[in-house]
Amino acid sequence: MSTRKTSRSDEPAASYDAAMKELEGIIAKVENPSVAIDELAPLVERGTALVNYCRQVLLRTQQRVEVALEALDAEEATGRPATTGDDEDDDVDL
């Protein structure tokens, strides 16, 4: 029975900023002509996971902004505070 080491590509990023910083480091390594060929696949896999994570964060943020803007529009149209339907705290957890 072989034990498989958990890849960093399986680990979620701590935050959007951390993911972007890590992604920039990966890009620098991949662009370096002296990078070992054995390192390329894991670097590209991790980079892909980070790009997907960042896309998800951006999409969720865009959706939240759209909801907030729609609430503002409704508020202006009716003259009453609108609710977004989100009872959670308004702090952004990215």
C-alpha positions in Angstrom: 0.0 0.0 0.0 1.5 3.3 -1.0 1.0 6.5 1.0 0.3 9.5 -1.1 1.7 12.8 0.1 -0.9 15.5 0.1 -0.2 18.1 -2.5 -0.3 21.8 -1.8 -2.7 22.1 -4.8 -5.2 20.4 -2.5 -4.9 23.1 0.2 -7.1 26.2 0.0 -5.5 29.6 -0.1 -5.6 31.6 3.1 -7.0 34.7 1.3 -7.2 36.3 -2.1 -4.1 38.4 -1.4 -2.2 35.3 -0.2 -3.3 33.4 -3.3 -2.2 36.2 -5.6 1.2 36.5 -3.9 1.8 32.7 -4.2 0.6 32.8 -7.8 3.1 35.5 -8.6 5.9 33.4 -7.1 4.8 30.4 -9.1 4.8 32.4 -12.3 8.3 33.7 -11.6 9.5 30.1 -11.0 7.8 28.8 -14.2 9.3 31.6 -16.3 12.8 30.9 -15.0 14.7 28.9 -17.6 16.6 27.0 -15.0 13.5 25.5 -13.3 13.7 21.7 -13.1 11.4 19.9 -15.4 10.2 17.7 -12.5 8.9 20.9 -10.7 6.8 22.2 -13.6 3.7 19.9 -13.3 3.2 20.6 -9.5 3.8 24.3 -10.0 1.2 24.4 -12.8 -1.3 22.4 -10.8 -0.9 24.7 -7.8 -1.2 27.7 -10.1 -4.3 26.4 -11.6 -5.9 25.8 -8.2 -5.0 29.3 -7.1 -6.4 30.9 -10.3 -9.7 28.9 -9.7 -9.8 30.1 -6.1 -9.3 33.7 -7.1 -12.0 33.5 -9.8 -14.4 32.1 -7.2 -13.6 34.9 -4.7 -14.0 37.5 -7.4 -17.3 36.0 -8.6 -18.7 36.0 -5.0 -17.5 39.5 -4.5 -19.1 40.7 -7.8 -22.4 39.0 -6.8 -22.4 40.7 -3.4 -21.7 44.1 -4.9 -24.5 43.6 -7.4 -26.9 42.8 -4.6 -25.8 45.8 -2.7 -26.2 48.1 -5.7 -29.7 46.7 -6.4 -30.7 47.4 -2.8 -29.5 50.9 -3.2 -31.5 51.4 -6.4 -34.6 50.0 -4.7 -34.0 52.3 -1.7 -33.8 55.3 -4.1 -36.9 54.3 -5.9 -39.0 53.7 -2.9 -37.4 56.1 -0.4 -37.3 53.2 2.1 -34.3 51.2 3.2 -34.1 48.0 1.2 -33.0 44.6 2.6 -30.7 42.4 0.7 -32.1 39.2 2.2 -28.8 38.5 3.8 -29.1 38.4 7.6 -25.4 37.7 8.0 -22.9 40.2 9.2 -21.9 42.6 6.3 -18.1 42.0 6.9 -16.4 40.6 3.9 -14.7 37.3 4.5 -12.5 36.8 1.5 
